[in-house]
Amino acid sequence: MTYLQLTYFHLATVFPAFLIGTYLLLNPKGTKRHKLLGKIYMALMLLTAIVTLFMSSVVGPALFNHFGYIHFFSLLVFYSVPSAYFSARNGNIAKHKSSMLGLYIGGILIAGSFTFMPGRLLHSWFFG
């Protein structure tokens, strides 16, 4: 896949994850809808994190001429999703909540804001 194709795939997974994650944060917890949407959200976040591993860094230093600082957010996703899932399954709702909030803030809001920095593709798309 080309970088542009990977970008489209990434956006196709992260944008619905953003919408679902926002919905989940603002609505009642523990319902059947919450559980279903939560699983979809986690799957989308894992997919988007996997896709990012194939996207080489274009801004700043790169490890192995590929991985940049933004790839640390992929590692955050790989840790947070299983942690949140198993915490909920084991009844540790406080840890589940913490993991999901960290995933949303770090994996979507912070990482997403970095994608709009000068030199990145989304910056050029939105700001010319």
C-alpha positions in Angstrom: 0.0 0.0 0.0 1.1 3.5 -0.6 1.4 6.1 2.1 -1.7 7.8 0.8 -3.7 4.6 0.9 -2.5 3.9 4.4 -3.6 7.4 5.3 -7.1 6.9 4.0 -7.4 3.6 5.8 -6.1 5.2 9.0 -8.7 8.0 8.7 -11.4 5.4 7.9 -10.7 3.8 11.3 -9.8 6.7 13.5 -12.6 9.0 12.6 -15.4 6.6 13.5 -13.4 5.7 16.6 -13.3 9.4 17.5 -17.1 9.7 17.1 -17.8 6.5 19.0 -15.4 7.3 21.8 -17.0 10.8 22.2 -20.4 9.2 22.3 -19.3 6.7 24.9 -17.7 9.4 27.1 -20.9 11.5 27.1 -23.5 8.7 27.6 -24.5 6.2 30.3 -22.0 3.4 31.1 -22.7 -0.3 31.5 -25.6 -0.5 29.1 -25.7 -3.1 26.3 -25.2 -0.3 23.8 -22.1 0.9 25.8 -20.6 -2.6 25.7 -21.2 -3.1 22.0 -19.9 0.3 21.0 -17.0 -0.1 23.3 -15.9 -3.3 21.6 -16.3 -1.7 18.2 -14.3 1.3 19.5 -11.5 -0.9 20.8 -11.3 -2.8 17.5 -11.2 0.4 15.5 -8.4 1.7 17.8 -6.4 -1.5 17.4 -6.8 -1.4 13.6 -5.8 2.2 13.4 -2.7 1.6 15.6 -1.7 -1.4 13.4 -2.0 0.8 10.3 0.2 3.5 11.8 3.0 1.1 12.2 3.2 0.8 8.4 3.2 4.6 8.0 6.8 6.0 8.1 7.5 9.1 10.1 7.9 12.2 7.9 8.6 14.8 10.7 11.4 14.7 13.1 13.9 12.0 13.9 13.1 8.4 13.0 14.2 5.1 14.5 15.2 2.6 11.7 14.4 5.4 9.3 10.7 4.7 9.9 9.3 5.1 13.4 8.9 8.6 14.9 7.8 9.9 18.2 4.1 9.7 17.2 4.4 5.9 17.0 4.6 5.8 20.8 0.8 6.5 20.7 0.4 3.1 18.8 2.2 1.5 21.8 -0.2 3.3 24.1 -3.1 1.7 22.2 -1.6 -1.8 22.3 -1.4 -1.5 26.0 -4.6 0.4 26.8 -7.1 -1.6 24.8 -6.3 -5.0 26.4 -5.9 -3.4 29.8 -9.3 -1.7 29.5 -11.0 -4.8 28.2 -9.8 -7.2 30.9 -10.3 -4.6 33.6 -14.0 -4.4 32.6 -14.3 -8.1 32.4 -12.8 -8.5 35.8 -15.0 -5.8 37.4 -12.2 -3.3 37.9 -14.3 -0.4 36.5 -11.9 2.3 37.9 -9.0 0.8 35.9 -11.2 0.3 32.9 -12.3 4.0 33.0 -8.7 5.2 33.5 -7.5 3.1 30.6 -10.3 4.2 28.3 -9.9 7.9 29.2 -6.1 7.6 28.6 -6.7 5.9 25.2 -9.1 8.6 24.1 -7.0 11.5 25.3 -3.7 10.1 24.2 -4.6 8.0 21.3 -7.1 10.3 19.7 -6.9 13.9 21.0 -3.2 14.3 21.5 -2.0 12.1 18.6 -4.7 13.6 16.4 -3.5 17.1 17.2 0.0 16.2 16.2 -1.2 15.2 12.8 -2.1 18.8 12.1 1.5 20.0 12.7 3.3 21.7 9.8 5.0 19.1 7.6 2.3 16.5 8.0 -0.1 15.5 5.4 -3.3 16.5 7.2 -1.8 20.0 7.8 -1.3 20.4 4.1 -4.8 19.2 3.3 -6.5 21.5 5.8 -4.2 24.5 5.8 -2.6 24.4 2.3 
